[in-house]
Amino acid sequence: MYLDQAKKKEIFGQYGKDAADTGSPESQIALFTYRISHLTEHLKKNHKDFTTARSLTKMVGRRRKLLKYLYVNDITRYRAIIKALGLRK
């Protein structure tokens, strides 16, 4: 499996307040970004997998909503997570 508990704890520890911080927008955005990159690679190999393509679209939308939340409520945290993840080139 591409995303086990150890990998989740690593992502949450790196982008959240600690390894158990699963609810902060930064940690959720980081997790969505990891999953989106994995599904993008999968779809490059399996371009007819329409179910995964739909799931990818929904996941991108959820990440966009979280990014918008951060942009509206705390612009410094938004800029920090954008820079850390390498989004918005």
NULO-83201 format. One record per residue (C-alpha): residue in three letters; x, y, z. Coordinates in steps of 0.05 Angstrom, whole numbers. Example, Ala and Ser with C-alpha at 12.3 -4.5 7.8 and 13.67 -1.06 7.14 Angstrom:
+------+--------+--------+--------+
! rest !      x !      y !      z !
+------+--------+--------+--------+
!  ALA !    246 !    -90 !    156 !
!  SER !    273 !    -21 !    143 !
+------+--------+--------+--------+
This chain:
+------+--------+--------+--------+
! rest !      x !      y !      z !
+------+--------+--------+--------+
!  MET !      0 !      0 !      0 !
!  TYR !     27 !     68 !    -19 !
!  LEU !      1 !    105 !     43 !
!  ASP !     11 !     68 !    109 !
!  GLN !      6 !     95 !    180 !
!  ALA !     80 !    110 !    184 !
!  LYS !     78 !    153 !    121 !
!  LYS !     17 !    190 !    148 !
!  LYS !     51 !    204 !    214 !
!  GLU !    112 !    229 !    176 !
!  ILE !     69 !    277 !    135 !
!  PHE !     30 !    301 !    196 !
!  GLY !     94 !    310 !    236 !
!  GLN !    127 !    350 !    181 !
!  TYR !     70 !    397 !    163 !
!  GLY !     26 !    396 !    226 !
!  LYS !     41 !    416 !    297 !
!  ASP !     60 !    345 !    315 !
!  ALA !     51 !    273 !    290 !
!  ALA !    -19 !    268 !    320 !
!  ASP !    -43 !    334 !    288 !
!  THR !    -90 !    307 !    235 !
!  GLY !   -140 !    364 !    235 !
!  SER !   -100 !    426 !    217 !
!  PRO !   -110 !    451 !    146 !
!  GLU !    -35 !    448 !    133 !
!  SER !    -30 !    374 !    149 !
!  GLN !    -93 !    358 !    109 !
!  ILE !    -68 !    397 !     49 !
!  ALA !     -1 !    361 !     53 !
!  LEU !    -36 !    293 !     55 !
!  PHE !    -81 !    311 !     -4 !
!  THR !    -20 !    334 !    -43 !
!  TYR !     15 !    268 !    -30 !
!  ARG !    -46 !    229 !    -52 !
!  ILE !    -57 !    273 !   -113 !
!  SER !     14 !    262 !   -137 !
!  HIS !      6 !    187 !   -128 !
!  LEU !    -59 !    185 !   -167 !
!  THR !    -30 !    229 !   -221 !
!  GLU !     26 !    178 !   -232 !
!  HIS !    -25 !    122 !   -233 !
!  LEU !    -67 !    157 !   -285 !
!  LYS !     -6 !    168 !   -330 !
!  LYS !      0 !     93 !   -335 !
!  ASN !    -75 !     77 !   -335 !
!  HIS !   -108 !    132 !   -374 !
!  LYS !   -174 !     95 !   -380 !
!  ASP !   -185 !     89 !   -305 !
!  PHE !   -244 !    137 !   -301 !
!  THR !   -262 !    122 !   -229 !
!  THR !   -193 !    143 !   -206 !
!  ALA !   -196 !    205 !   -250 !
!  ARG !   -261 !    225 !   -217 !
!  SER !   -232 !    213 !   -148 !
!  LEU !   -171 !    255 !   -167 !
!  THR !   -216 !    312 !   -189 !
!  LYS !   -255 !    310 !   -123 !
!  MET !   -191 !    308 !    -83 !
!  VAL !   -163 !    369 !   -120 !
!  GLY !   -228 !    406 !   -104 !
!  ARG !   -223 !    389 !    -30 !
!  ARG !   -151 !    413 !    -28 !
!  ARG !   -171 !    477 !    -64 !
!  LYS !   -226 !    490 !    -11 !
!  LEU !   -176 !    481 !     45 !
!  LEU !   -127 !    527 !     11 !
!  LYS !   -181 !    579 !      2 !
!  TYR !   -199 !    573 !     76 !
!  LEU !   -126 !    586 !     95 !
!  TYR !   -122 !    644 !     45 !
!  VAL !   -182 !    678 !     76 !
!  ASN !   -166 !    665 !    149 !
!  ASP !    -90 !    667 !    154 !
!  ILE !    -50 !    690 !     94 !
!  THR !     17 !    676 !    126 !
!  ARG !      1 !    603 !    139 !
!  TYR !    -25 !    599 !     67 !
!  ARG !     39 !    626 !     38 !
!  ALA !     81 !    580 !     82 !
!  ILE !     45 !    517 !     61 !
!  ILE !     46 !    538 !    -13 !
!  LYS !    121 !    548 !     -9 !
!  ALA !    134 !    484 !     30 !
!  LEU !     95 !    440 !    -18 !
!  GLY !    116 !    475 !    -82 !
!  LEU !     47 !    491 !   -106 !
!  ARG !     30 !    553 !   -147 !
!  LYS !     90 !    562 !   -192 !
+------+--------+--------+--------+
